[in-house]
Amino acid sequence: MSLIQKNLQTLKADSSFQECLSVVGDSPVYFENENPYNNAFFRTPEKNYPLQSLRRPEEEAERIVEHWLSTGNSESGIYVLIGISSLHLIMKCLDQLDDNSELIIVEPSSAIMRSFLENNDLEDTERFKTKLTLFCPLTDYPEREFRKLINKKDLFCKKTLISPSNKRFRPQLIELQQNICKQIQLEGMDRVTTAKFADEWLQNCIINLPETVKSPGINKLYNKFPETDCLIVCAGPSLNDSLDIIKNRQDDCFIISVGTALKPLLNYGINPNLTIVVDSDPKVYKQFEGLDEIPGYLLATHTIFPGIFQHFKKSFCYNCVVTTSYSEWLSDSGINHGQLNVGGTVALSALDCAHKLNFRNNFIYGLDLAYAEDGTSHAKNTMYDGIKANNGLIEIPGNWNKTVKTTKQFANYVEILKGYMREHIAGSCGKFFNVNNNGALIKGLNTIRPAKSAELIKHSEQDFNQILNENYTCEKDLDIEGLCINSMEELKEINAEGKTLLEEIENGKFPNGIEAFEEKIKNSKVSSKLTEPAMQAWCMSVTTKFENDPIEMTKSFLTQINGSTEWVTGLLKNSYERFQQINKGVQHGA
Amino acid sequence: MEKNEVTNILIDALNNSDEGFATFKKMFNECADAFEIGEDQKGLQIIKELIQPLQDFCNFCADMLQTHAHMMNKGTLRVLEEQCDMLEKLMGELIKEMEDGNFVEVGDILKYDFGDLTSKMSKSFPEVAVSIEKYEVPESC
């Protein structure tokens, strides 16, 4: 067996990793036989440079790792080494990291990765409990692939390191490190958001059930508008400058409005075709307060604040990644609404919607993600009208000005949109124009002035209103009744078993059935999906709270399961009753 | 016959060379440590401060051999000559690797090669002093 094959076995490498090694190319890094581990060298036409001390590489590696870990706490987590270094450094990292940690080595060059695996025996790495993962992204966007990798991990990324030698000879790794750090930050934000809102999202999903099951999915409209231009309207202050243009062209184009931009549009006599809403926060309800029978369609994710549905006559729905388990549960009754990207700002979902509906050209208005010179962050007549900037703004590159002032939150949204444009839109048919006189620079969008957009917008060759109406058809033969009744029964059963086990513990008995109970939850079609948010919240606290007390941990687990099953059963019961009443023609007020 | 003033100053310097070697060694390590953790600017600054004193030290050794070799016993002279040759060689290597931007090697040369050499010289210098002290200046004709 060759050394590379042996190493792939040691690493338990999957087929995609093995595939990346098949890329042909010369490695600028080579390894020379030394004991106990090979030395790495960087090859240049003039000279070969050692990447580690040639006198005492182990001692050097130890000091580098000590320095790396000397700042911040050294708790368990994912530690990321960017760029392959010598095995000395990798071994010292594994040695000094906490046993429950993981070391991920990101190497964007498959030639270097292959050379490393052909010339270094990784068998010794198995003596450490710290997990070692080699990662060799093949696409042009390694940081996005990295995000997907860490998204699947329970642990969170703590630190990144490029060895000093790699920094000198491979400066492109510094940019990769910066991009990876941004992805780590975004992943952290997503996790915190999920932990904070998962229960609220599920609650809203179930409360909205009667409305969502009667709404067709956005996937009914996928690819329907190749001969139509689309205006995507966001609520940044620059929208004030563009309302005339939008109004003049509203009959020529399909209009997607984000919820915050709805009031400014309606006030100006503009009726959007779709109003997209993502937020579950009751605060966003203000965007719809005082509006009855809003024209056009609502485009809602299942998690939106429940009262919003009642302001629209008709709605389309979409799934999003944060409620995957709920969507899977819903799909058991035959409902599949299609999925849109979500993340940070509703503008992302609006862009993804336009992309999936396949418009000819897309003109985005009011996507400022920056404060106007007068200190405002939103257009007039929005729920944020009149609110001005506080201190603590940062400067980021602008569309027309060198820099614009914004918040860290908006700056993160810029990164999210930039990543989305790069990954999903680059090379697609429809063009995306950022129509703005100000605003933050979002790479991947063509920035034009509002006046220019008026020249570029073309009259639609399709009757888009007719297409919308024709596709407003709900699925037939949905077994909502069966789904709700069966789910409530299963949840009640889990709840009863959990209570019995909890009583056994409280009476001083060891709960022998606990493992079978856990298996039952895992394999259940309902409880594993509908109690997931509650269990996610529990998992977040469990590692720190009950380190040395398995009985207390088991009690806490059972209490959480019991609480969540009762909670979800109650929500389902109410929604199911309302669903039945709606079917019988009973109307509910807003 | 008594030794001249220059020789007495040399003996004194050789006997009190410990402090100088310790300073060198400290700077070698600080410079190597800076390159090791990627603080190249700091490393370059230290080396800038180090080069002239090292060059002066090389000149001192060369002058000593030129003017006082005849006063040393054969064994001591051989060791000192070897050490001075090594010093010249390392200076050449250091400057070349610096120019090539090979900071890993620069760190190795400073920490290990110069470090070892200065340790050896700090032991041999007092022996050279004893050897010169023992030398009996012949009566002039």
Chai-1 contact restraints between the chains, C-beta under 6 A:
chainA,res_idxA,chainB,res_idxB,connection_type,confidence,min_distance_angstrom,max_distance_angstrom,comment,restraint_id
A,Y49,B,N102,contact,1.0,0.0,6.0,A-B,restraint_1
A,P50,B,V104,contact,1.0,0.0,6.0,A-B,restraint_2
A,S53,B,D108,contact,1.0,0.0,6.0,A-B,restraint_3
A,R55,B,D108,contact,1.0,0.0,6.0,A-B,restraint_4
A,R55,B,Y112,contact,1.0,0.0,6.0,A-B,restraint_5
A,E60,B,E36,contact,1.0,0.0,6.0,A-B,restraint_6
A,H67,B,I37,contact,1.0,0.0,6.0,A-B,restraint_7
A,P164,B,G38,contact,1.0,0.0,6.0,A-B,restraint_8
A,S165,B,V104,contact,1.0,0.0,6.0,A-B,restraint_9
A,K167,B,G38,contact,1.0,0.0,6.0,A-B,restraint_10
